[in-house]
Amino acid sequence: MNLDPTQLADWQIAEVAEIQMQSIETIVGKLGVKTDEWIPQGKGIAKLNAQALCKRLQSNPVGKYIDITAITPTPLGEGKTTTTLGLVEGLAYLGKKSVGAIRQPSGGPTFNIKGSAAGGGRAQCIPLAPFALGLTGDIDAITNAHNLCMVALSARMQHEHNYDDDRLKKIGIPRLDIDPSQVQIKWAIDFCAQALRNITIGQGGKMDGFEMESGFQITVSSELMAILAIAEDLKDMRKRIGRMVVARSRNGREITTADLEVDGAMTALMLDTFNPTLVQSLEGNPVLVHAGPFANIAIGQNSVIADKIGIRLGDYLVTESGFGADIGFEKFWNLKCRYSGLTPDAVVIVATVRALKMHGGGPDVKPGKPLERAYTEENVALLQAGCSNLIAHIQTVLKSGSKPVVCINSFHTDTPAEHALIKNVAEAAGARCAVSEHWLKGGEGASELAQQVIDAAEEPNTFAYLYENDTPIQTRVEKIATEIYGADAVDWSPKAQEKLKCFEADCEAESLGICMVKTHLSLSHDPTLKGAPTGWRLPIQDLLVYRGAGFIVPVAGDIKLMPGTGSNPGFRRIDVDTDTGKVTGLF
């Protein structure tokens, strides 16, 4: 088979590989999953019975747990999913039973700039088209459950506005007295639809709803996605959905989905989402797909359930965290590991020559536009200047007590001198380092990286959380800002200060986790500050509460829950071959 990524696009490689793709029965058999523990979902795809597997696997030995994170990326991304799948293949190439765990791609980036997050080249998962175009429907189910909540909320507001207390009492509806200015969620759609960020609903007569300002958020930013990522079992998911805060009353009381009596129906819509989906890498290794992206706003991890299953089915589980170590790994470290009880044996930091040159002062990297010559020709000085960003991320991983392994995700324009410089910097900062050619050569190309990970995972580590759960909210936020991001201090807006006082007086809120919201394009809150910026302060503009997921969400900078579609989006190149019915143009 010709799988040369220098000659074929990702979708063409997938198309060729899928001709000889292993049956889903074979992949299930490799994992040792029993007949009643999986449900076929089409060619090469299955749903795993999470409840049954978690119960049976409790006594199984736990494999090595490897997290994939990265340096601060360019807007193009630096290949974390590609590296995740490449490492799974590299470990298998060295004779290890390896399992991958990745997130389901959002329709937003799939049809926009970044693509479907299936990996790339010879380190991707298949079947590609189903993976990129909805898979087994988890994101659609979350969209529907989220929007059902909005239907319940907006209908309740209309009825309370139109009916007096006696009428409400007759139909068995207590008045919630919802404040329309304090509705805390929006409608959901899984596309980058900036035109829907701000809308007015309820226009018309009294039968057309309650008129108010509203809008849309991208589905993967929904609290329901965070709940799916961290739920321990169905009972826990049901309970968390009922605790979701969707609005406040005029006297400040939190209004939950349970108050709206919609939590049970939302759980029913999400019932099948609780089961991870199983696909395979290009070289026939098992890959679990569960939960979604969006780590600059949400938790940005695949699910606790997928990790708990995968780590007991293989020698090595390779899991992925969103964006750089300042966001994705920090949330993996201080949130996901608390929920799962698992701790990493090694942490891979993906780095590219391209991104480090950008951090050294290189020209802007813009999606859809050719790279400047600085990125395609050797420039050791520019690269050296940008390595401060790599060092900062290594220090973050070391602070957790984990063993860092820097993966130089090799591009064909890189030079040996550039790779040597990165390796020297990484090793001097306390990390192992390997050049990996998984995009070009698959598992064989990732064998050096895989060996470094194996060696790192055998060493003892001193994993410890950055803070204790009972540490005050303000202290936790400031610790993340100063010790992980490199800020001098935190500036709290009056709005954030007022909410902070309320939360610190609330014993339940004090025990919630901290899920920071900031840009992924800088260690700071300002996407224009590259490298490892110093002499800045982190502004916290607001504090949100996700009681279902169990988070306090500090908002730093201007973060939008609905991304925009670029001028040269990916959907322009996606089509269907009407003779074969195959999807073309995916990446």
C-alpha positions as CSV (number, residue, x, y, z in Angstrom):
1,M,0.0,0.0,0.0
2,N,1.2,3.5,-0.8
3,L,0.8,5.5,2.4
4,D,3.4,8.2,1.7
5,P,2.1,11.4,3.3
6,T,4.4,13.5,1.1
7,Q,2.4,12.3,-1.9
8,L,-1.1,11.7,-0.5
9,A,-3.5,13.9,1.6
10,D,-4.7,12.5,4.9
11,W,-8.0,11.5,3.5
12,Q,-6.3,9.6,0.7
13,I,-4.0,7.8,3.1
14,A,-7.1,6.8,5.2
15,E,-8.9,5.7,2.1
16,V,-6.1,3.4,1.1
17,A,-5.6,2.1,4.6
18,E,-9.3,1.4,5.1
19,I,-9.2,-1.2,2.3
20,Q,-7.2,-3.5,4.6
21,M,-8.5,-2.1,7.9
22,Q,-8.8,-4.8,10.6
23,S,-12.4,-5.8,11.5
24,I,-13.8,-4.3,14.7
25,E,-14.1,-7.9,16.0
26,T,-10.3,-8.2,15.7
27,I,-9.7,-4.9,17.5
28,V,-12.1,-5.9,20.3
29,G,-10.3,-9.2,20.5
30,K,-7.0,-7.5,20.9
31,L,-8.3,-5.7,23.9
32,G,-9.9,-8.8,25.5
33,V,-13.3,-7.3,25.5
34,K,-16.1,-9.9,25.9
35,T,-19.1,-10.3,23.6
36,D,-21.6,-8.6,25.9
37,E,-19.3,-5.6,26.5
38,W,-19.4,-4.0,23.1
39,I,-21.9,-3.0,20.4
40,P,-21.0,-2.8,16.7
41,Q,-21.6,0.7,15.2
42,G,-20.7,0.1,11.6
43,K,-17.5,-0.9,9.8
44,G,-14.5,-0.5,12.1
45,I,-16.5,1.1,14.9
46,A,-17.9,-0.1,18.2
47,K,-19.4,1.3,21.4
48,L,-18.0,-0.2,24.6
49,N,-20.3,-1.0,27.5
50,A,-18.6,1.2,30.1
51,Q,-20.6,0.0,33.1
52,A,-19.9,-3.7,32.4
53,L,-16.2,-3.1,31.6
54,C,-15.6,-0.9,34.7
55,K,-17.1,-3.5,36.9
56,R,-15.2,-6.5,35.4
57,L,-11.8,-4.7,35.1
58,Q,-11.6,-3.5,38.7
59,S,-9.1,-6.2,39.6
60,N,-7.1,-6.0,36.4
61,P,-3.5,-4.7,36.7
62,V,-3.1,-1.0,35.7
63,G,-0.8,-0.2,32.8
64,K,1.5,2.7,32.3
65,Y,-0.3,6.1,32.0
66,I,1.1,8.5,29.4
67,D,-0.2,12.0,28.9
68,I,0.4,14.0,25.7
69,T,0.6,17.8,26.0
70,A,2.5,20.5,24.1
71,I,4.3,23.8,24.0
72,T,2.2,26.9,23.3
73,P,1.0,26.2,19.8
74,T,0.7,28.3,16.6
75,P,-2.9,28.7,15.3
76,L,-2.2,25.6,13.1
77,G,-1.6,23.3,16.1
78,E,1.6,21.3,16.6
79,G,0.4,17.7,16.2
80,K,-0.7,16.5,19.6
81,T,-3.2,14.0,18.3
82,T,-0.8,12.9,15.5
83,T,1.8,12.3,18.2
84,T,-0.7,10.5,20.5
85,L,-1.5,8.1,17.6
86,G,2.2,7.9,16.5
87,L,3.2,7.0,20.1
88,V,0.5,4.3,20.3
89,E,1.9,2.8,17.0
90,G,5.5,3.3,18.2
91,L,4.9,1.4,21.4
92,A,3.2,-1.4,19.5
93,Y,6.2,-1.5,17.1
94,L,8.4,-2.2,20.1
95,G,6.1,-5.0,21.2
96,K,4.0,-3.3,23.8
97,K,0.2,-3.6,24.0
98,S,-0.8,0.0,23.6
99,V,-4.1,1.8,23.7
100,G,-4.9,5.4,22.7
101,A,-7.5,7.7,24.2
102,I,-8.4,10.8,22.3
103,R,-11.3,13.3,22.1
104,Q,-14.1,13.3,19.5
105,P,-13.6,16.1,17.0
106,S,-15.9,19.1,16.9
107,G,-17.7,20.1,13.7
108,G,-16.4,23.6,14.3
109,P,-12.7,23.0,13.5
110,T,-13.5,20.0,11.2
111,F,-15.2,22.3,8.7
112,N,-13.1,25.4,9.5
113,I,-9.3,25.7,9.8
114,K,-7.8,23.0,12.0
115,G,-9.4,19.9,10.6
116,S,-10.9,16.9,12.2
117,A,-8.2,16.0,14.9
118,A,-7.8,12.5,13.6
119,G,-4.1,12.8,13.5
120,G,-2.3,13.0,10.2
121,G,0.0,11.2,7.7
122,R,0.8,7.7,8.9
123,A,-0.3,8.5,12.5
124,Q,-4.1,8.9,12.2
125,C,-7.1,6.9,13.2
126,I,-9.6,5.2,10.9
127,P,-12.2,5.1,9.5
128,L,-11.7,8.8,8.9
129,A,-15.0,10.0,7.4
130,P,-17.2,8.6,10.2
131,F,-14.7,9.8,12.9
132,A,-14.8,13.3,11.4
133,L,-18.5,13.5,10.6
134,G,-20.3,12.8,13.9
135,L,-19.0,9.3,14.7
136,T,-21.6,7.6,16.9
137,G,-23.5,10.8,17.6
138,D,-22.2,11.8,21.1
139,I,-21.8,15.5,20.2
140,D,-25.3,15.5,18.6
141,A,-26.8,14.1,21.7
142,I,-25.1,16.7,23.9
143,T,-26.4,19.4,21.5
144,N,-29.9,18.1,21.9
145,A,-29.7,17.7,25.7
146,H,-28.2,21.2,26.0
147,N,-30.9,22.8,23.8
148,L,-33.7,20.9,25.6
149,C,-32.5,22.6,28.7
150,M,-32.8,26.0,26.9
151,V,-36.3,25.0,25.7
152,A,-37.3,24.2,29.3
153,L,-35.8,27.5,30.6
154,S,-37.2,29.8,27.9
155,A,-40.7,28.1,28.1
156,R,-40.7,28.5,31.9
157,M,-39.9,32.2,31.6
158,Q,-42.7,32.6,29.1
159,H,-45.2,30.9,31.3
160,E,-44.2,32.7,34.4
161,H,-44.5,36.0,32.5
162,N,-47.9,35.2,31.1
163,Y,-49.6,33.4,34.1
164,D,-50.4,34.6,37.6
165,D,-49.5,32.6,40.7
166,D,-53.0,31.0,40.8
167,R,-52.7,29.7,37.3
168,L,-49.2,28.4,37.9
169,K,-50.3,26.7,41.0
170,K,-53.2,24.9,39.2
171,I,-50.8,23.4,36.6
172,G,-48.3,22.5,39.4
173,I,-45.5,24.8,38.5
174,P,-43.8,26.8,41.3
175,R,-42.7,30.3,40.3
176,L,-38.9,30.4,39.9
177,D,-38.9,34.1,39.2
178,I,-35.9,33.8,36.7
179,D,-34.0,37.0,36.1
180,P,-33.6,37.3,32.3
181,S,-30.4,39.3,32.7
182,Q,-28.8,36.3,34.6
183,V,-29.4,33.4,32.2
184,Q,-26.0,31.7,32.3
185,I,-26.2,29.4,29.2
186,K,-26.9,29.8,25.5
187,W,-28.2,27.6,22.8
188,A,-25.7,25.2,21.3
189,I,-24.6,24.3,17.8
190,D,-21.4,22.5,16.8
191,F,-20.2,24.8,14.2
192,C,-18.1,28.0,14.3
193,A,-21.1,30.3,13.8
194,Q,-20.1,33.8,14.9
195,A,-23.3,35.3,13.5
196,L,-25.2,33.5,16.3
197,R,-23.1,34.7,19.2
198,N,-25.7,37.3,20.1
199,I,-29.3,37.1,19.2
200,T,-32.8,38.1,20.5
201,I,-35.3,35.4,21.0
202,G,-39.1,35.6,21.8
203,Q,-39.9,38.3,19.2
204,G,-43.6,38.4,18.3
205,G,-46.6,38.0,20.5
206,K,-47.1,36.5,24.0
207,M,-47.4,33.0,22.4
208,D,-44.0,33.3,20.8
209,G,-41.9,33.1,23.9
210,F,-40.3,35.6,26.3
211,E,-38.3,38.2,24.5
212,M,-34.7,38.5,25.7
213,E,-31.1,38.7,24.6
214,S,-29.6,35.2,24.0
215,G,-27.1,33.6,21.7
216,F,-25.3,30.4,20.8
217,Q,-22.2,28.6,22.1
218,I,-20.3,25.8,20.4
219,T,-21.5,22.5,21.7
220,V,-18.2,21.3,22.9
221,S,-18.1,24.3,25.3
222,S,-21.2,23.0,27.0
223,E,-21.0,22.0,30.7
224,L,-22.5,18.7,29.6
225,M,-19.3,17.9,27.7
226,A,-17.3,18.5,30.9
227,I,-19.7,16.3,32.8
228,L,-19.3,13.5,30.3
229,A,-15.5,13.9,30.6
230,I,-15.4,13.4,34.4
231,A,-18.4,11.3,35.3
232,E,-17.6,8.1,37.2
233,D,-20.7,6.2,36.2
234,L,-24.3,6.8,34.9
235,K,-25.5,7.5,38.4
236,D,-22.8,10.2,38.8
237,M,-23.6,11.7,35.4
238,R,-27.3,11.9,36.2
239,K,-26.6,13.6,39.5
240,R,-24.2,16.1,37.9
241,I,-26.6,17.0,35.1
242,G,-29.3,17.8,37.8
243,R,-26.8,20.2,39.5
244,M,-26.2,22.3,36.4
245,V,-26.9,26.0,37.1
246,V,-28.6,27.6,34.2
247,A,-29.8,31.0,35.6
248,R,-30.5,33.0,38.8
249,S,-33.7,34.2,40.2
250,R,-34.3,37.9,40.8
251,N,-33.3,37.4,44.4
252,G,-30.0,35.7,43.4
253,R,-31.0,32.1,43.9
254,E,-29.3,29.6,41.6
255,I,-31.8,27.9,39.1
256,T,-30.7,24.4,38.2
257,T,-31.9,21.9,35.6
258,A,-33.5,20.0,38.4
259,D,-35.6,23.1,39.2
260,L,-36.8,23.0,35.6
261,E,-37.5,19.3,35.9
262,V,-35.6,18.7,32.7
263,D,-32.5,16.9,34.1
264,G,-34.0,13.4,33.7
265,A,-34.8,14.0,30.0
266,M,-31.4,15.5,29.4
267,T,-29.8,12.4,30.8
268,A,-32.0,10.2,28.6
269,L,-30.8,12.0,25.5
270,M,-27.2,11.5,26.7
271,L,-27.5,7.9,27.7
272,D,-25.5,6.3,24.9
273,T,-22.8,9.0,25.1
274,F,-21.5,7.5,28.4
275,N,-20.1,4.6,26.4
276,P,-16.7,5.3,24.8
277,T,-16.3,4.6,21.0
278,L,-13.6,2.3,19.8
279,V,-11.8,2.8,16.5
280,Q,-8.2,1.9,15.4
281,S,-5.0,3.5,14.4
282,L,-3.7,3.2,10.8
283,E,-1.5,0.2,12.0
284,G,-4.4,-1.6,13.7
285,N,-4.0,-0.5,17.4
286,P,-7.1,0.2,19.5
287,V,-8.1,3.9,20.0
288,L,-10.8,5.0,22.4
289,V,-12.7,8.1,21.5
290,H,-14.7,9.9,24.2
291,A,-15.6,13.5,25.2
292,G,-14.6,16.6,23.3
293,P,-12.1,19.4,22.8
294,F,-12.1,23.2,23.8
295,A,-9.5,23.2,26.6
296,N,-9.2,27.0,26.7
297,I,-12.8,27.1,28.1
298,A,-13.7,23.5,29.1
299,I,-11.6,20.8,30.7
300,G,-10.3,19.7,27.3
301,Q,-9.7,16.0,28.2
302,N,-11.0,12.7,26.9
303,S,-13.1,11.0,29.6
304,V,-12.1,9.6,32.9
305,I,-14.1,6.5,31.9
306,A,-12.1,5.9,28.7
307,D,-8.9,6.2,30.6
308,K,-10.0,3.8,33.4
309,I,-11.0,1.2,30.8
310,G,-8.0,1.7,28.5
311,I,-5.4,1.5,31.3
312,R,-6.7,-1.9,32.4
313,L,-6.8,-3.3,28.9
314,G,-3.3,-2.5,27.7
315,D,0.3,-2.2,28.9
316,Y,0.3,1.5,28.0
317,L,-2.5,4.0,27.7
318,V,-1.7,7.1,25.8
319,T,-4.1,9.9,26.6
320,E,-4.3,13.5,25.2
321,S,-4.8,16.9,26.9
322,G,-5.8,19.9,25.0
323,F,-3.5,22.8,24.0
324,G,-0.2,23.5,25.9
325,A,0.9,22.3,29.3
326,D,-0.2,25.6,30.8
327,I,-3.9,24.7,30.0
328,G,-4.4,21.1,29.1
329,F,-1.8,19.5,31.3
330,E,-2.6,21.8,34.2
331,K,-6.2,20.6,34.0
332,F,-5.2,17.0,33.6
333,W,-2.9,17.3,36.6
334,N,-5.1,19.2,39.1
335,L,-8.6,18.2,37.9
336,K,-8.7,15.0,35.8
337,C,-6.2,13.1,37.9
338,R,-8.2,14.0,41.1
339,Y,-11.4,12.6,39.5
340,S,-9.8,9.4,38.1
341,G,-7.4,8.6,40.9
342,L,-4.8,7.9,38.1
343,T,-1.4,9.5,37.9
344,P,0.9,9.8,34.9
345,D,4.0,7.7,34.6
346,A,5.4,10.0,31.9
347,V,4.3,13.2,30.1
348,V,5.1,13.9,26.5
349,I,5.5,17.6,25.5
350,V,5.1,18.0,21.7
351,A,7.3,20.7,20.2
352,T,7.9,21.8,16.7
353,V,10.6,23.9,15.1
354,R,7.9,26.1,13.6
355,A,6.2,27.0,16.9
356,L,9.5,27.7,18.7
357,K,10.6,30.0,15.9
358,M,7.3,31.8,16.3
359,H,8.0,32.2,20.0
360,G,11.4,33.5,19.2
361,G,9.9,36.5,17.3
362,G,9.2,34.9,14.0
363,P,6.4,36.3,11.6
364,D,2.8,35.7,12.4
365,V,1.6,32.2,11.5
366,K,-1.8,32.5,9.9
367,P,-4.2,29.6,8.9
368,G,-4.8,29.4,5.2
369,K,-1.6,31.4,4.3
370,P,1.8,30.0,3.3
371,L,4.5,30.0,5.9
372,E,7.1,32.7,5.8
373,R,10.7,31.7,4.8
374,A,11.8,32.0,8.4
375,Y,9.9,28.7,9.1
376,T,11.1,26.8,6.1
377,E,14.8,27.6,6.2
378,E,17.3,27.0,8.9
379,N,17.4,29.8,11.5
380,V,19.1,28.6,14.7
381,A,19.1,32.0,16.4
382,L,15.3,32.5,16.0
383,L,14.8,28.9,17.3
384,Q,17.1,29.5,20.3
385,A,15.1,32.7,21.3
386,G,11.9,30.7,21.2
387,C,13.1,27.9,23.4
388,S,12.1,29.8,26.5
389,N,8.6,28.6,25.8
390,L,9.7,25.0,25.8
391,I,11.6,25.4,29.1
392,A,8.5,26.9,30.7
393,H,6.4,23.9,29.8
394,I,9.1,21.5,30.9
395,Q,9.2,23.3,34.3
396,T,5.4,22.9,34.6
397,V,5.5,19.2,34.1
398,L,8.5,18.9,36.5
399,K,6.5,20.9,39.1
400,S,3.9,18.1,39.1
401,G,6.6,15.5,39.9
402,S,6.0,13.8,36.5
403,K,8.7,12.7,34.1
404,P,8.7,14.9,30.9
405,V,9.7,13.6,27.5
406,V,10.0,16.2,24.7
407,C,8.8,15.0,21.3
408,I,10.3,17.0,18.4
409,N,7.4,16.5,15.9
410,S,9.6,16.5,12.8
411,F,8.7,18.4,9.7
412,H,10.5,17.9,6.4
413,T,11.8,21.5,6.5
414,D,13.6,21.0,9.8
415,T,17.4,20.6,9.9
416,P,19.6,18.4,12.0
417,A,21.1,21.5,13.6
418,E,17.7,22.7,14.7
419,H,16.7,19.4,16.2
420,A,20.1,19.2,18.0
421,L,19.5,22.6,19.6
422,I,16.0,21.6,20.9
423,K,17.4,18.4,22.2
424,N,20.2,20.2,24.1
425,V,17.8,22.7,25.6
426,A,15.3,20.0,26.6
427,E,17.9,17.8,28.3
428,A,19.5,20.8,30.1
429,A,16.0,21.7,31.4
430,G,15.5,18.2,32.9
431,A,13.6,16.4,30.2
432,R,14.3,13.4,27.9
433,C,14.0,14.2,24.2
434,A,13.4,12.4,21.0
435,V,13.0,13.3,17.3
436,S,9.9,11.5,16.0
437,E,8.9,10.9,12.4
438,H,5.5,9.3,13.1
439,W,3.8,11.5,10.5
440,L,6.1,10.2,7.8
441,K,6.8,6.6,9.0
442,G,4.2,5.6,11.5
443,G,5.2,3.3,14.3
444,E,8.7,2.8,13.0
445,G,9.2,6.6,12.9
446,A,8.0,6.9,16.5
447,S,10.2,4.1,17.9
448,E,12.8,6.5,19.4
449,L,10.1,8.4,21.1
450,A,8.4,5.2,22.3
451,Q,11.7,4.0,23.9
452,Q,12.2,7.3,25.7
453,V,8.7,7.1,27.0
454,I,9.2,3.4,28.2
455,D,12.4,4.4,30.0
456,A,10.8,7.5,31.6
457,A,7.8,5.5,32.7
458,E,10.0,3.0,34.5
459,E,11.5,5.7,36.7
460,P,9.9,6.6,40.0
461,N,8.1,9.9,40.1
462,T,6.9,12.2,42.9
463,F,3.5,13.2,41.5
464,A,1.7,15.8,43.7
465,Y,-1.1,18.3,43.0
466,L,-0.3,22.0,42.7
467,Y,-2.7,22.7,45.6
468,E,-5.0,21.0,48.0
469,N,-8.8,20.9,47.4
470,D,-9.4,23.0,50.6
471,T,-7.1,25.8,49.5
472,P,-9.1,29.0,49.2
473,I,-10.3,29.8,45.7
474,Q,-8.3,33.0,45.4
475,T,-5.1,31.3,46.5
476,R,-5.6,28.5,43.9
477,V,-6.2,30.9,41.1
478,E,-3.1,33.0,42.0
479,K,-1.0,29.9,42.3
480,I,-1.9,28.8,38.8
481,A,-1.3,32.3,37.5
482,T,2.1,32.8,39.1
483,E,3.6,29.3,39.1
484,I,2.2,27.9,35.8
485,Y,1.6,31.0,33.6
486,G,4.5,33.1,35.0
487,A,2.3,36.1,36.0
488,D,3.5,38.6,38.6
489,A,0.1,38.7,40.2
490,V,-3.7,38.6,39.6
491,D,-5.9,41.6,39.1
492,W,-9.6,40.9,40.0
493,S,-12.3,43.0,38.4
494,P,-15.0,44.3,40.7
495,K,-17.4,41.8,39.3
496,A,-15.0,38.9,39.9
497,Q,-14.2,40.2,43.4
498,E,-17.9,40.3,44.3
499,K,-18.5,36.7,43.1
500,L,-15.3,35.6,44.8
501,K,-16.7,36.8,48.2
502,C,-19.9,34.9,47.5
503,F,-18.1,31.7,46.6
504,E,-15.8,31.8,49.5
505,A,-18.8,32.1,51.8
506,D,-20.3,29.0,50.2
507,C,-18.8,25.9,51.7
508,E,-19.8,23.8,48.6
509,A,-18.4,26.2,46.1
510,E,-15.1,26.4,48.1
511,S,-14.6,22.7,47.4
512,L,-15.1,23.0,43.6
513,G,-12.2,22.6,41.2
514,I,-10.5,25.5,39.4
515,C,-11.0,25.3,35.6
516,M,-9.2,28.3,34.2
517,V,-10.3,30.1,31.0
518,K,-7.6,31.9,28.9
519,T,-6.1,32.0,25.5
520,H,-4.2,28.9,24.3
521,L,-1.9,31.1,22.1
522,S,0.2,32.5,24.9
523,L,1.3,31.5,28.4
524,S,-0.3,34.8,29.4
525,H,-3.9,36.0,28.8
526,D,-2.7,38.1,25.8
527,P,-2.3,36.0,22.6
528,T,0.2,38.4,21.2
529,L,2.7,37.8,24.0
530,K,5.0,34.9,22.8
531,G,7.8,32.9,24.4
532,A,7.8,33.0,28.2
533,P,6.6,36.6,28.9
534,T,7.5,38.3,32.1
535,G,6.4,41.5,33.9
536,W,2.6,41.0,33.4
537,R,-0.4,40.5,35.6
538,L,-3.4,38.1,34.9
539,P,-6.7,39.9,34.8
540,I,-9.7,37.9,36.1
541,Q,-12.8,39.5,34.6
542,D,-15.4,37.0,35.9
543,L,-16.0,33.9,37.8
544,L,-18.5,31.3,36.5
545,V,-19.8,28.3,38.3
546,Y,-20.3,24.8,36.8
547,R,-21.8,23.0,39.7
548,G,-22.6,19.9,37.6
549,A,-19.0,19.5,36.5
550,G,-17.8,20.7,39.9
551,F,-15.8,23.7,38.7
552,I,-15.3,27.3,39.5
553,V,-14.4,28.9,36.1
554,P,-12.2,32.0,36.3
555,V,-12.3,34.0,33.1
556,A,-9.1,35.7,32.0
557,G,-9.2,37.9,28.9
558,D,-11.8,38.0,26.2
559,I,-12.8,34.4,25.5
560,K,-15.7,33.6,23.2
561,L,-17.8,30.5,23.6
562,M,-18.5,30.6,19.9
563,P,-15.5,30.7,17.5
564,G,-15.7,32.2,14.1
565,T,-15.3,30.6,10.7
566,G,-12.2,31.8,8.7
567,S,-12.1,33.1,5.2
568,N,-10.7,29.8,3.8
569,P,-12.5,27.1,5.7
570,G,-12.0,23.4,5.3
571,F,-15.6,22.8,4.1
572,R,-14.6,24.3,0.7
573,R,-12.5,21.2,0.0
574,I,-14.8,18.5,1.4
575,D,-17.0,16.6,-1.1
576,V,-18.4,13.2,-2.0
577,D,-17.3,11.0,-4.9
578,T,-20.8,10.2,-6.2
579,D,-19.5,7.0,-8.0
580,T,-18.2,5.4,-4.8
581,G,-20.0,7.3,-2.1
582,K,-16.6,8.1,-0.4
583,V,-16.0,11.4,1.3
584,T,-13.0,13.3,0.0
585,G,-11.0,16.3,1.2
586,L,-11.0,15.7,5.0
587,F,-7.9,16.4,7.0
